[in-house]
Amino acid sequence: MSADDLFEATPTSFDAFWAAYPRKVGKKNAQEKYERIIAKKIATHERIMEGLEVYKQTKEDWRDWLHPATWLHGQRWEDEPAPFSQGSNEHRPRPTPQYLRQGGRPKVTPEQKRRRDLRMEVFEELRREGRNPYLMPVEEVRALVDTKAEAQRRQS
């Protein structure tokens, strides 16, 4: 096999890339990018496939898979895997796929909504009395909410 053979796009070489890529969108664009990369001798099929394996093993779960054409256009086979977290985000847990499926917000139960509404009513009452609930001890505000919740339970 000559060096030029390494840079020859064959239908089977793109098909192997396509079969290995986890997101199956934009096949025509991906094939055009792939063939252009091979024809211009930017990378070999083997190098692309090695980079793809690294991408598949190191992509963070919460990130979407890039479109194959985008991955090829950006020469992402040359990327170094990013560390898990960077800078000030180190203290933040990784979002779970379930959290992201819910639109990035946790579901609020009816009980949580009722408690939140009660808390807002207590805050409004305190403001009408000229008191700032944000400057009060948390335990005191919580006790007022609990008292109001108990009063509502007795009424119903």
SEMIZA-284815 format. One record per residue: x, y, z of N, C-alpha, C in turn. Coordinates in Angstrom, 1 decimal, decimal comma. Layout:
// SEMIZA-284815
{site {X; Y; Z}; {X; Y; Z}; {X; Y; Z}},
...
END
This chain:
// SEMIZA-284815
{site {0,8; -1,2; 0,0}; {0,0; 0,0; 0,0}; {0,9; 1,2; 0,0}},
{site {0,7; 2,1; -0,9}; {1,5; 3,3; -1,0}; {0,9; 4,4; -0,1}},
{site {1,7; 5,5; 0,1}; {1,3; 6,6; 0,9}; {0,0; 7,3; 0,3}},
{site {-0,1; 7,3; -1,0}; {-1,2; 7,9; -1,6}; {-2,5; 7,1; -1,4}},
{site {-2,4; 5,8; -1,2}; {-3,5; 5,0; -0,9}; {-4,2; 5,3; 0,4}},
{site {-3,3; 5,8; 1,3}; {-3,9; 6,2; 2,6}; {-4,8; 7,3; 2,5}},
{site {-4,6; 8,2; 1,5}; {-5,5; 9,4; 1,3}; {-6,5; 9,2; 0,2}},
{site {-6,9; 8,0; 0,0}; {-7,9; 7,7; -1,0}; {-9,3; 7,4; -0,3}},
{site {-10,3; 8,2; -0,6}; {-11,6; 8,0; 0,0}; {-12,3; 6,9; -0,8}},
{site {-12,6; 5,8; -0,1}; {-13,4; 4,8; -0,8}; {-14,8; 4,8; -0,1}},
{site {-15,8; 4,2; -0,8}; {-17,1; 4,2; -0,2}; {-17,1; 3,4; 1,1}},
{site {-16,2; 2,4; 1,2}; {-16,2; 1,6; 2,4}; {-15,5; 2,3; 3,5}},
{site {-14,6; 3,2; 3,2}; {-13,9; 4,0; 4,3}; {-14,9; 5,0; 4,9}},
{site {-15,7; 5,7; 4,1}; {-16,7; 6,6; 4,7}; {-17,8; 5,7; 5,4}},
{site {-18,2; 4,6; 4,8}; {-19,2; 3,8; 5,5}; {-18,8; 3,3; 6,8}},
{site {-17,5; 3,0; 7,0}; {-17,0; 2,6; 8,3}; {-17,0; 3,8; 9,3}},
{site {-16,7; 5,0; 8,8}; {-16,8; 6,2; 9,7}; {-18,3; 6,4; 10,1}},
{site {-19,2; 6,3; 9,1}; {-20,6; 6,5; 9,3}; {-21,1; 5,5; 10,3}},
{site {-20,8; 4,3; 10,1}; {-21,2; 3,2; 11,0}; {-20,7; 3,4; 12,5}},
{site {-19,5; 4,0; 12,6}; {-19,0; 4,1; 13,9}; {-19,5; 5,4; 14,6}},
{site {-19,9; 6,4; 13,8}; {-20,3; 7,7; 14,4}; {-21,6; 7,5; 15,1}},
{site {-21,7; 8,0; 16,4}; {-22,9; 7,8; 17,2}; {-24,2; 8,6; 16,8}},
{site {-24,0; 9,7; 16,0}; {-25,2; 10,5; 15,7}; {-25,4; 10,4; 14,2}},
{site {-26,5; 9,9; 13,7}; {-26,7; 9,7; 12,3}; {-27,6; 10,8; 11,7}},
{site {-27,0; 12,0; 11,5}; {-27,7; 13,1; 10,8}; {-26,8; 13,7; 9,8}},
{site {-27,3; 14,2; 8,7}; {-26,6; 14,9; 7,7}; {-25,5; 14,0; 7,0}},
{site {-26,0; 12,9; 6,5}; {-25,0; 11,9; 5,9}; {-24,3; 12,5; 4,7}},
{site {-25,1; 13,2; 3,8}; {-24,6; 13,7; 2,6}; {-23,5; 14,8; 2,9}},
{site {-23,8; 15,7; 3,8}; {-22,8; 16,7; 4,2}; {-21,5; 16,1; 4,8}},
{site {-21,8; 15,1; 5,6}; {-20,6; 14,4; 6,3}; {-19,8; 13,7; 5,2}},
{site {-20,4; 13,0; 4,3}; {-19,6; 12,3; 3,2}; {-18,8; 13,3; 2,4}},
{site {-19,4; 14,5; 2,1}; {-18,7; 15,5; 1,3}; {-17,4; 16,0; 2,1}},
{site {-17,6; 16,3; 3,4}; {-16,5; 16,7; 4,2}; {-15,5; 15,7; 4,3}},
{site {-15,9; 14,4; 4,5}; {-15,0; 13,3; 4,7}; {-14,1; 13,2; 3,4}},
{site {-14,8; 13,1; 2,3}; {-14,0; 13,0; 1,0}; {-13,1; 14,1; 0,7}},
{site {-13,5; 15,3; 1,1}; {-12,6; 16,5; 0,9}; {-11,4; 16,4; 1,8}},
{site {-11,6; 16,0; 3,0}; {-10,5; 15,8; 4,0}; {-9,4; 14,8; 3,5}},
{site {-9,9; 13,7; 3,0}; {-9,1; 12,6; 2,4}; {-8,4; 13,1; 1,2}},
{site {-9,2; 13,8; 0,3}; {-8,6; 14,2; -1,0}; {-7,5; 15,3; -0,8}},
{site {-7,7; 16,2; 0,1}; {-6,7; 17,2; 0,4}; {-5,6; 16,7; 1,3}},
{site {-5,6; 15,5; 1,6}; {-4,6; 14,9; 2,5}; {-4,4; 15,6; 3,8}},
{site {-5,6; 16,0; 4,4}; {-5,6; 16,6; 5,7}; {-5,4; 15,6; 6,8}},
{site {-6,1; 14,4; 6,6}; {-6,0; 13,3; 7,5}; {-6,3; 12,0; 6,8}},
{site {-5,8; 10,9; 7,4}; {-6,1; 9,6; 6,8}; {-7,3; 9,1; 7,5}},
{site {-7,9; 8,0; 6,9}; {-9,1; 7,4; 7,5}; {-8,7; 6,9; 8,9}},
{site {-7,5; 6,3; 9,0}; {-7,1; 5,7; 10,3}; {-7,1; 6,8; 11,4}},
{site {-6,5; 7,9; 11,0}; {-6,4; 9,0; 12,0}; {-7,8; 9,5; 12,4}},
{site {-8,7; 9,7; 11,4}; {-10,1; 10,1; 11,8}; {-10,7; 9,1; 12,7}},
{site {-10,6; 7,8; 12,4}; {-11,2; 6,8; 13,2}; {-10,6; 6,7; 14,6}},
{site {-9,3; 7,0; 14,7}; {-8,7; 7,0; 16,1}; {-9,2; 8,2; 16,9}},
{site {-9,3; 9,3; 16,2}; {-9,9; 10,5; 16,9}; {-11,3; 10,3; 17,3}},
{site {-12,1; 9,6; 16,4}; {-13,5; 9,4; 16,7}; {-13,6; 8,5; 18,0}},
{site {-12,8; 7,5; 18,1}; {-12,8; 6,6; 19,3}; {-12,5; 7,4; 20,5}},
{site {-11,5; 8,3; 20,5}; {-11,2; 9,2; 21,6}; {-12,5; 10,0; 22,0}},
{site {-13,1; 10,6; 21,0}; {-14,3; 11,4; 21,2}; {-15,4; 10,6; 21,8}},
{site {-15,6; 9,4; 21,3}; {-16,7; 8,6; 21,9}; {-16,4; 8,2; 23,3}},
{site {-15,2; 8,0; 23,7}; {-14,9; 7,6; 25,0}; {-14,8; 8,8; 26,0}},
{site {-14,6; 10,0; 25,5}; {-14,3; 11,1; 26,5}; {-15,4; 12,2; 26,5}},
{site {-16,4; 12,1; 25,6}; {-17,4; 13,1; 25,5}; {-18,2; 13,0; 26,8}},
{site {-18,5; 14,2; 27,4}; {-19,3; 14,3; 28,7}; {-20,7; 13,9; 28,3}},
{site {-21,3; 13,1; 29,2}; {-22,7; 12,6; 29,0}; {-23,7; 13,7; 28,7}},
{site {-23,6; 14,8; 29,4}; {-24,6; 15,8; 29,3}; {-24,5; 16,6; 28,0}},
{site {-23,3; 16,5; 27,3}; {-23,2; 17,2; 26,0}; {-23,8; 16,4; 24,9}},
{site {-24,4; 17,2; 23,9}; {-24,9; 16,5; 22,7}; {-23,8; 16,1; 21,8}},
{site {-24,0; 15,0; 21,0}; {-23,1; 14,6; 20,0}; {-23,1; 15,6; 18,9}},
{site {-21,9; 16,0; 18,5}; {-21,8; 16,9; 17,3}; {-22,3; 16,2; 16,1}},
{site {-22,9; 17,0; 15,1}; {-23,2; 16,4; 13,9}; {-21,9; 15,9; 13,2}},
{site {-22,0; 14,8; 12,5}; {-20,7; 14,3; 11,9}; {-20,0; 15,3; 11,0}},
{site {-20,8; 16,0; 10,2}; {-20,1; 17,0; 9,3}; {-19,4; 18,1; 10,1}},
{site {-20,1; 18,5; 11,2}; {-19,5; 19,5; 12,1}; {-18,2; 19,0; 12,7}},
{site {-18,2; 17,8; 13,2}; {-17,0; 17,1; 13,8}; {-15,9; 17,1; 12,8}},
{site {-16,2; 16,7; 11,5}; {-15,2; 16,6; 10,5}; {-14,7; 18,0; 10,1}},
{site {-15,6; 18,9; 9,9}; {-15,2; 20,3; 9,5}; {-14,3; 20,9; 10,5}},
{site {-14,5; 20,7; 11,8}; {-13,7; 21,2; 12,8}; {-12,4; 20,5; 13,1}},
{site {-12,2; 19,4; 12,3}; {-11,0; 18,6; 12,5}; {-10,9; 18,1; 13,9}},
{site {-12,0; 17,7; 14,5}; {-12,1; 17,4; 15,9}; {-11,3; 16,1; 16,3}},
{site {-10,9; 15,3; 15,3}; {-10,1; 14,2; 15,6}; {-8,7; 14,6; 16,2}},
{site {-8,4; 15,9; 16,1}; {-7,2; 16,4; 16,7}; {-7,4; 17,0; 18,1}},
{site {-8,6; 17,0; 18,5}; {-8,9; 17,6; 19,9}; {-8,2; 16,7; 21,0}},
{site {-7,8; 17,4; 22,0}; {-7,4; 16,7; 23,2}; {-8,6; 16,6; 24,1}},
{site {-8,8; 15,5; 24,8}; {-9,9; 15,4; 25,7}; {-9,8; 16,5; 26,8}},
{site {-11,0; 17,1; 27,0}; {-11,0; 18,2; 28,0}; {-11,1; 17,6; 29,4}},
{site {-10,5; 18,2; 30,4}; {-10,7; 17,7; 31,8}; {-12,1; 17,8; 32,2}},
{site {-12,5; 17,0; 33,2}; {-13,9; 16,9; 33,6}; {-14,5; 18,3; 33,8}},
{site {-13,9; 19,1; 34,6}; {-14,5; 20,5; 34,8}; {-13,4; 21,5; 34,9}},
{site {-13,7; 22,7; 34,6}; {-12,7; 23,7; 34,5}; {-13,1; 24,9; 35,4}},
{site {-12,2; 25,6; 35,9}; {-12,4; 26,8; 36,7}; {-13,4; 26,7; 37,8}},
{site {-14,3; 27,6; 37,9}; {-15,2; 27,7; 39,0}; {-16,3; 26,7; 39,0}},
{site {-16,4; 25,9; 38,0}; {-17,5; 24,9; 37,9}; {-17,1; 23,6; 38,7}},
{site {-15,9; 23,5; 39,3}; {-15,5; 22,3; 39,9}; {-16,5; 21,8; 41,0}},
{site {-17,1; 22,7; 41,7}; {-18,0; 22,4; 42,8}; {-19,4; 21,9; 42,3}},
{site {-19,7; 22,1; 41,0}; {-21,0; 21,8; 40,5}; {-21,0; 20,3; 40,0}},
{site {-22,1; 19,6; 40,4}; {-22,2; 18,2; 39,9}; {-22,6; 18,2; 38,4}},
{site {-22,2; 17,2; 37,7}; {-22,6; 17,1; 36,3}; {-24,1; 16,9; 36,2}},
{site {-24,7; 17,6; 35,3}; {-26,2; 17,3; 35,1}; {-26,4; 15,9; 34,6}},
{site {-27,4; 15,3; 35,1}; {-27,7; 13,9; 34,6}; {-28,6; 14,0; 33,4}},
{site {-28,6; 12,9; 32,6}; {-29,4; 12,9; 31,4}; {-30,9; 13,2; 31,7}},
{site {-31,3; 12,6; 32,9}; {-32,7; 12,8; 33,3}; {-33,0; 14,2; 33,6}},
{site {-32,1; 14,9; 34,2}; {-32,3; 16,4; 34,5}; {-32,4; 17,2; 33,2}},
{site {-31,5; 16,8; 32,3}; {-31,6; 17,5; 31,0}; {-32,8; 17,2; 30,2}},
{site {-33,3; 16,0; 30,3}; {-34,6; 15,6; 29,6}; {-35,7; 16,4; 30,1}},
{site {-35,7; 16,8; 31,4}; {-36,7; 17,6; 32,0}; {-36,6; 19,1; 31,7}},
{site {-35,8; 19,4; 30,7}; {-35,6; 20,8; 30,3}; {-34,7; 21,5; 31,3}},
{site {-33,8; 20,8; 32,0}; {-32,9; 21,4; 32,9}; {-33,4; 21,9; 34,2}},
{site {-34,7; 21,6; 34,4}; {-35,3; 21,9; 35,7}; {-36,0; 20,7; 36,3}},
{site {-35,8; 20,5; 37,6}; {-36,5; 19,4; 38,3}; {-38,0; 19,6; 38,3}},
{site {-38,7; 18,5; 38,3}; {-40,1; 18,6; 38,4}; {-40,5; 19,0; 39,8}},
{site {-41,5; 19,9; 39,9}; {-42,0; 20,4; 41,2}; {-43,2; 19,6; 41,6}},
{site {-43,2; 19,0; 42,8}; {-44,3; 18,2; 43,2}; {-45,4; 19,1; 43,7}},
{site {-46,7; 18,7; 43,8}; {-47,8; 19,5; 44,3}; {-47,5; 20,0; 45,7}},
{site {-46,9; 19,2; 46,6}; {-46,6; 19,6; 47,9}; {-45,5; 20,7; 47,9}},
{site {-44,5; 20,6; 47,1}; {-43,5; 21,7; 47,0}; {-44,1; 23,0; 46,5}},
{site {-45,0; 22,9; 45,5}; {-45,7; 24,1; 45,0}; {-46,5; 24,7; 46,1}},
{site {-47,2; 23,9; 46,9}; {-48,1; 24,4; 48,0}; {-47,2; 25,1; 49,0}},
{site {-46,1; 24,5; 49,4}; {-45,2; 25,2; 50,3}; {-44,6; 26,5; 49,8}},
{site {-44,3; 26,5; 48,5}; {-43,7; 27,7; 47,9}; {-44,8; 28,8; 47,9}},
{site {-46,0; 28,5; 47,6}; {-47,1; 29,4; 47,6}; {-47,4; 30,0; 49,0}},
{site {-47,3; 29,1; 50,0}; {-47,4; 29,5; 51,4}; {-46,3; 30,5; 51,8}},
{site {-45,1; 30,1; 51,4}; {-44,0; 31,0; 51,7}; {-44,1; 32,3; 51,1}},
{site {-44,6; 32,4; 49,9}; {-44,8; 33,7; 49,2}; {-45,9; 34,5; 50,0}},
{site {-47,0; 33,8; 50,4}; {-48,0; 34,5; 51,2}; {-47,5; 35,1; 52,5}},
{site {-46,6; 34,3; 53,2}; {-46,0; 34,8; 54,4}; {-45,1; 36,0; 54,1}},
{site {-44,3; 35,9; 53,1}; {-43,5; 37,0; 52,7}; {-44,3; 38,3; 52,5}},
{site {-45,4; 38,2; 51,8}; {-46,3; 39,3; 51,5}; {-46,8; 39,9; 52,8}},
{site {-47,3; 39,0; 53,7}; {-47,8; 39,5; 55,0}; {-46,7; 40,3; 55,8}},
{site {-45,5; 39,7; 55,8}; {-44,4; 40,4; 56,5}; {-44,1; 41,7; 55,9}},
{site {-44,1; 41,8; 54,6}; {-43,8; 43,1; 53,9}; {-44,9; 44,1; 54,2}},
{site {-46,2; 43,7; 54,3}; {-47,3; 44,6; 54,6}; {-47,1; 45,1; 56,0}},
{site {-46,5; 44,3; 56,9}; {-46,3; 44,7; 58,3}; {-45,0; 45,6; 58,4}},
{site {-44,3; 45,8; 57,3}; {-43,1; 46,6; 57,3}; {-41,9; 45,8; 57,7}},
{site {-41,9; 44,5; 57,6}; {-40,8; 43,7; 58,0}; {-40,2; 43,1; 56,7}},
{site {-38,9; 42,9; 56,7}; {-38,2; 42,4; 55,5}; {-37,9; 40,9; 55,8}},
{site {-38,6; 40,0; 55,1}; {-38,4; 38,5; 55,4}; {-36,9; 38,1; 55,1}},
{site {-36,2; 38,8; 54,3}; {-34,9; 38,4; 53,9}; {-33,9; 38,7; 55,0}},
{site {-34,3; 39,6; 55,9}; {-33,4; 40,0; 57,0}; {-33,7; 39,2; 58,3}},
{site {-34,8; 38,4; 58,3}; {-35,2; 37,7; 59,4}; {-34,5; 36,3; 59,5}},
{site {-34,3; 35,7; 60,7}; {-33,7; 34,4; 60,7}; {-34,6; 33,4; 60,0}},
{site {-33,9; 32,5; 59,3}; {-34,6; 31,5; 58,4}; {-35,6; 30,7; 59,3}},
{site {-35,2; 30,3; 60,5}; {-36,0; 29,5; 61,4}; {-37,3; 30,2; 61,7}},
{site {-37,3; 31,5; 61,9}; {-38,5; 32,3; 62,2}; {-39,4; 32,3; 61,0}},
{site {-38,9; 32,5; 59,8}; {-39,8; 32,5; 58,6}; {-40,3; 31,1; 58,4}},
{site {-39,5; 30,1; 58,6}; {-40,0; 28,7; 58,4}; {-41,1; 28,4; 59,4}},
{site {-41,0; 28,9; 60,6}; {-42,0; 28,6; 61,7}; {-43,3; 29,3; 61,3}},
{site {-43,2; 30,5; 60,7}; {-44,4; 31,2; 60,3}; {-45,1; 30,4; 59,1}},
{site {-44,3; 29,9; 58,2}; {-44,9; 29,1; 57,1}; {-45,5; 27,9; 57,6}},
{site {-44,8; 27,2; 58,6}; {-45,4; 26,0; 59,2}; {-46,7; 26,3; 59,9}},
{site {-46,8; 27,4; 60,6}; {-48,0; 27,8; 61,3}; {-49,1; 28,0; 60,3}},
{site {-48,8; 28,7; 59,3}; {-49,8; 29,0; 58,2}; {-50,3; 27,7; 57,6}},
{site {-49,4; 26,8; 57,3}; {-49,7; 25,5; 56,7}; {-50,6; 24,7; 57,7}},
{site {-50,3; 24,7; 58,9}; {-51,2; 24,0; 59,9}; {-52,5; 24,6; 60,0}},
{site {-52,6; 25,9; 59,9}; {-53,9; 26,6; 60,0}; {-54,8; 26,2; 58,8}},
{site {-54,1; 26,1; 57,6}; {-54,9; 25,8; 56,4}; {-55,3; 24,3; 56,4}},
{site {-54,5; 23,4; 57,0}; {-54,9; 22,0; 57,2}; {-56,1; 21,9; 58,0}},
{site {-56,2; 22,6; 59,1}; {-57,3; 22,6; 60,1}; {-58,6; 23,1; 59,4}},
{site {-58,4; 24,1; 58,5}; {-59,6; 24,6; 57,8}; {-60,2; 23,7; 56,8}},
{site {-59,4; 22,9; 56,2}; {-59,9; 22,0; 55,2}; {-60,3; 20,6; 55,7}},
END
